[in-house]
Amino acid sequence: MKKILLIEDNPNVLQNTSRMLQAEGYMVITANNGRQGLEMAQQQIPSLIICDIMMPEIDGYGVISALRTNPATTAIPFIFLSAKSDKTDFRQGMELGSDDYLTKPFTRDELLGAINAQFKKQDIINSYYRQELDNLRGNISKSLPHQLLFPAIEVMGLADILVKNYHAMEAHEVPDIGKRIRKAGRNMHEMVKKFLLYAELESTENSTEWIAQIRNSKTTFVDIEIASCAKKTAEYYNRSTDLVLDIQDAAIQISDSYLNTIAKEVIDNSFKFSPEGTSVSVSGSSDDKEYCLSVTDHGQGIEPEQIASFGAYMKFEKKLYIQQGTGLGLAIAKRLVELHGGRLEINSVPYEQTVIKVFLPLAI
């Protein structure tokens, strides 16, 4: 049963409208002033709110302003009631986030029509997000097994060699196989973490509370964080001599862990898809407003169609099977950058030069 909160200081209008809505099968909760209505909205979380504008203590504009800043109530459909029909009042209500506006006196059909329109719109929105979530789940369920297939086969194959041939092996051969198993296992672990992080970012991207929370974090030793990440990545690929660093320090509005994730994905992409012996340059600098992390390599690059669909992971998932995760890693980096109010840019000439730039706001 749909729950409707009716906020109205006129007792007759409050009673008559409440009875009308109850007769239509709605659960109705009422408040006779703005302050009480605001409290009930936050406690009851109704399906829809109908609110008068001119009220004592807190008027309708104050009610909707407070509700739209609360993540728990920001998406509740809101209909204004007013004895005025002035366009200025109508415009002010819409700018504050009202979904509809009824002028008193209103008819039963007008009220029910406005309510039904809002519920239909809400159903469409909910259906869209359910479909998006289902698509994400389906995409992950289809892609994850493919990404884990090859390292899993390698682990099982190497383990099988140990089980069947350990008695005939030289002493030095066993540690070598163990290292290869450990590397394949680490690759599986990293891929699972990527998929889980991507799913988390997809599911929380519309949470204003979560976004506000992560944007309050700061990294103060940016040069140390990025340099450490770059060196570890170069060492992993046995290409420490290919790494060129030129990183300035700054304070950035992002946590250490998320900055590390962004830097790792961008730098790893450059090492993974450029040949040994070619340079990978990692630089960082800032102006008055933002910090720029720039990573340049001279590898196979990124095709124009990939850049065009960049971030829309589902649109180029087939390429991930071939390129083993490049799209997912950069999609994660891009999403994290954008959630922190920054941007990620790619300029690539295949087999000549690729430059990926990350722009993040400086700490306030």
Secondary structure, DSSP 8 states (H G I E B T S, - for coil): --EEEEE-S-HHHHHHHHHHHHHTT-EEEEESSHHHHHHHHHHH--SEEEEESS-SSS-HHHHHHHHHTSTTTTTS-EEEEES---HHHHHHHHHTT-SEEEESS--HHHHHHHHHHHHHHHHHHHHHHHHHHHHHHHHHHHHHHHHHHHHHHHHHHHHHHHHHHGGGS-TTHHHHHHHHHHHHHHHHHHHHHHHHHHHHHHHHTT-HHHHHHHTT--BS-HHHHHHHHHHHHHHHTT-GGGEEEEE----BSS-HHHHHHHHHHHHHHHHHTS-TTS-EEEEEEE-SSEEEEEEEE-SS---HHHHHTTT-GGGGHHHHHHHTTHHHHHHHHHHHHHHTT-EEEEEEETTTEEEEEEEEEB--
